[in-house]
């Protein structure tokens, strides 16, 4: 093997920098799942999509919904079987040609608000053919809730759901019909471990958190395969109880003591792939100011800039590297091993059969 001579290299760099610039890479499509009492066509949610497109022009935003009618979609945030809802969403995504890649799979980013965050995570874990790069959640309940939210005075849909839950949370009727009950989580007062009723009857959260004796290895593999899993907790959140659920933390209801994720068995035994993801710096814990879902546009825009947008490609990176060298940013010319590696990369990227 002969290395490039310096004049040949510099000539080639000048040549590549003079080539017409290729089209900028397209941002990954963005899935957005709204929270309890919201609907997919709400003005606030559409504003979120507008921000995503402003930060990364060309972003295709898919607003997850369970019905094309906004009012019915809102009702489905209170009533429905979450397992069936996730199955429906998975099938709906596969029907959208703008999400499907040439290989028949889907490569996307995902944004979840409140309960939409844990439902998106369930989608990541359960939907075949779906590959998510970055999952970002705001005010979600990844470790479930200990109390149900207070309904507005005239929110009769919410009040109806809450009335069904009282004293009946672990019945099959409630677990297959009332959405918030399916991420309700209770502990044994004596042991501090998940209660038997929860483990036996929870239709959603006990399963997607791999808390039962038999673990689903696919769930752990899907979470570990994410590039980033970013969890925002609202500093003044009094709607999600406990708010630390958004970070997979365990909270003692009596003392208020918080056990962070890294000190819990779900992490140390890596039931869900979170430890493996953390070891590659893919697990991110963040806070957002204010109360539940009082989300500032600047916070959203910062998240979009950092975690969404085009997917980095190696060849695209090499072209950028060439451009920087042509501008005078050249690494040490005294290191033959660097030149050998760089020449090999260049050969592969340009399809050159032999070194010059």
N, C-alpha and C positions, 0 to 999 in steps of 0.2 A: 504494500500500500504506500502510495506517495502522497504527502500532504500538499495542500495548496501552497504555492509561493505567495508571499505577501502582495506583490503587484496583482497576481491573478485574483486573490481574494478581494482586494479593494475594487478591482474592476467589476467583479461579480456583484459586490454590494452596491456599487453605483448603478449597475444595470437593473438590479431588482428594485431599487428605490425609484427608478424612472418608470417602472411598469405602471399601467393604470391602476388606480386604487380599486380594490374589490368592494362590493357592496357591504356595508356594515352588517354584522350578524344580527338576525332577528331575536328579539327577546323571547324567552320561553312564554308560552301561554300561562295565564294566571287564573287559578280556581279561587273563588270567593264564596265562603259559606257563612251566612248571617246567623244571628243569635235568636234566643227565645223572644217571641213577640214581635219580631221584625219580619220583613218580607223582601223577596229578591229584587223587586222593582221599586223599592223605597228610594227616595231622593238621596238620602245620606249614603246609601250603598253605591249608588251611581256616581256620587262625588268621589268615592274611593277609587272607582274604576278610572275616572277622569285623571286623578292624581297619578295613578299607575302609568297611564298613557303619556302624561306630561313628563314624568321622570324618565320613562323608557318608551319613546315613540315607537308605535307599531305593535305594542303589546295587545294580544287578544285576551280579553277578560271574559271568563265564563262565570256567570252568577248561578250558583247551584240553587235549584228550586225543586220542590216536590209537586208543584202544580203551576200551570201557566197563569192561572188567576192569582193575583197577589193576595187577596183576602184568604183564599183557600191555602195558599202557601204559608201564611201566618198561622192559620189554625193548625197546620201540620207541625208547627214548632211545639205545640202543646199536646196534640193527640196523634198517636201513630206508633207503630212498632219500629224502633230505631234500626234494628237488624234489617228489616225489609226496606226501610228508607235508604239505607246505605247501598243495598243491592240495586234499588231502582236508580240511584244516582250513578252508580258504576255503569249500568247499562245505558243510561242516557248519555254519559260522556262518550261511550264508544260509538254513538250515532252521530257525533259531531265531527265532521271532516276536518275542521280547523284544529282539532286536538290530536287527531290520529296521525302518526308518523308513517313514513314509507315502509317501516318494518312491521306495521300493524300494532305498534305500541304507542303509549302516550308519555311524553316527557314534559313535565309542567312544574311550575311553582304553585304554592298553595297558601292561602290566607284565611284564617278562621277567627271569627268574633264570638266571644262567650261560648255557648254550647256548640257553636259551629266549629270551634277549634278541636274539641275531642271527637266530634263526628268526622271531621276531616282526617284526623289521625286514624280513626277506625277505617276510613276509606283507603288510606295509604296501606294499612295492614291487610285489608281484605280484598281489594279490587285487583284482580289479575290483569296484567297488561298496563297497569298504571305505575309510572316511575316518577317520583317527586324529588326534585333537587332540594329546594328549601321549603320547610313548613314553618310558618310564622303564625303564632296564636296570641290573641289579646284577651285577657280576662277570662281564660277558659278554666274548666274544672277537670283537669286531667286525673286528679285523685278523687273525683267525685265531690258531692256536697253533703254536709251534715244537717243542713236546714234548707227549706224551700223558700224562695223569694216571696216578698210581700207583694200582693197584687194591687194595682191601682183601684180606686173606688168604683170605677165604671168598666173595668176590664173583666167582663163576665166569663170570657173564655178562660182566662187565667184562674179565676175563682172556681170555675167548674173543675178544672184539672186538680187544683189543690184540694178541693172537697173530696174528690175520689181517692186521693192518696192517704188522707188521714186514717191511721189505724189499719190500712190495707196495703201498705207499700209492697209487701212481699207476696201478694196474691198474684196468680197468673194473669188475672184480668187486668190489673193495674200495670204489671210489668210488660204486658203486650200492647198496652193502649196509651198510657200516660207518659209522655216523653221525659219530663224531669225526673220521674221516679226511676228511670232506667240508668241514671248516673247518681242516684242517691246511694250513700254508703254508710253503713253503721259498724261500730266497733263493739267488741265484747268488753263490758265495763271492767271485768276482772283481769283479763289478759292483755287488753289493748290491741288485740288482733281483730281482723275482720270477723263480723258476727256470722254465725251459721246461716241465718236467714238470708243475709246478703250473698254469701258464697253459693248457696243453693239456688237462689231464685233471681238474682240480678240478670236482666236480659242483655245488658250492654257492658257497663263499665268493668265488672268483675272479669268478663271475658277478654276485652281488649287490653286490660292491664295484666293479663296472664296470672291472675291471682289464685286460680284453682290449681289443684294438685297436678293435673296433666297440663303441661305447657305446650303452646303452639309455637313451634320453632320458626314458622314462616313470619309470624308477627315480629319476633326479635330480629330476624334477618332484614325485614323491610325497614324497620326503624334504624338499624345500624347502617343501612345503605344510604340514608339521607346524607346530603352534604352539610346541611344546617337544620337544626330544630331549635327555633327561637321562641322563647316563652316570655311574654310580657305580663306582669302583674300590676294592676292599678294600685298606687300607693294608698288611696283613700277608699278602697273598695269595701262597701258594706252590703253589697248584693250577693256576692259569692261568699258563702260561709263553709269553710274558711277560705280566705282569698289565696292563701299559700298553696291551695290545691293546683293553682296555675303553674306551680313549679314542682309538682309531684311530691310536695312535702306532706308529712303527717302531723296533725295538730291534736294535742290532748284537749278534749273539750272541757275538762275540769280545771286543769292548771294553766292551759294556754301554751304549754311548752311546744315548741316546733322542732320536729325531727326532719332535717333537710334530706333531700333525695339521696345524697351520697352516703348517708348513714342508715338507709333502709335496705331491707333484704331484696326488694325489687331491683335495686341497683347492684348490691354486692354480689348477688347470684345472677345478675344480668338476665332477669326474666324477660325483659322487653327490648334488649339491645341498646339501652341507654348508656350503659357503662362503656361499651365498645364505641358508641358514637362520641362519648365524652373524651375517650382516649385519643381520638383524632381531631379534637377541638371542634366538634360539630354540635355540641350541646351548649346553648347560650341562654343565660338567665338575665332578664332585663326588667326594669320598672318603668311605668308610665305615670305621669302626675295625674292627680285628681281622682274622681270617683269612677265607678264602673262604667265603661264605655263612653266616658267623657273624653274622647280621643281627639287630640290636637292634630291638625293636618300636617304640621311640621314633623311630628313624631312619625306619622305614616310615611311621609316622603323620605325621611331618613332611613326607615326600614326598607323601603323600596329600593333606594340607591344602594344599600349595603348588601341586600340578600336576593334581589330579583334582577331581571334584565337578561341580556344575552348570556349564553353558556360559553365559558372559556374553551377555546379549542387549541390544541397544541400547535397546529400549523399556523393558526392565526397569531399565536404568540410568537412564533418564529419570524413571521413577517414583521411584527412590531420590533422584534429584536434586531432584524436587519436594518430597519429604518433608523433605530437609535445608533447603530454602528456607523451608518452613513452620515449621521449628524455629528460624528466625532466622538461618541461615547464608546470607545473600544477598550475591552479588558486587556490584561497584561499580554503583550505579544511575546514575552519571554517563556511562556509556559507551553511546551509542545503538546502536552496531554490535553490542554484546553482546545488547542487548534484541531487536534485529531477528533475530539468529541463533537466540536462545532461543525467540522467538515462533514462528519457522518450524518448529523441531523440535516444539514443543508442538502446532502445527496438524497436522503429519503424524501424530504419535502418537495424537491424539484424533480424527482424521478431521474436523476443523473445516474447512469449505469456505472461509470468509472470516474475516479478522481482525475482532476485535470493534471 
